[in-house]
């Protein structure tokens, strides 16, 4: 289930915490479809919807997801706490920092942080 909201003139498809996982490359299109069906500029996805390999960068799932969302010009916001995973991986910490500096994929603690970043273009995370 996905709800659609408009924040700062941008349409955001917000995924519910429960549902299908983004667990492999074949799943990326399913999540892009959610954004397309809502005519959304952004997809907000809770970390609970990520498969266990997503945050393991060697699986390449995060990178492939990022590339596909960038190619289709849909923003992706991963919403939730990944501090435990990031603490155990310098590469993941660097990846998240670089994503959050960009304009296409962000890792944010909650929807309030996403709203703020969409309004101001900066992250408080």
Secondary structure, DSSP 8 states (H G I E B T S, - for coil): -EEEEEETTEEEEEE-SSS--B-SHHHHHHHHHHHHHTT-SEEEEEGGGB-TTTT-GGG-HHHHHHHHHHHTT-EEEEES--HHHHHT-HHHHHHHHHHHHSSSEEEESSHHHHHHHHHHS----
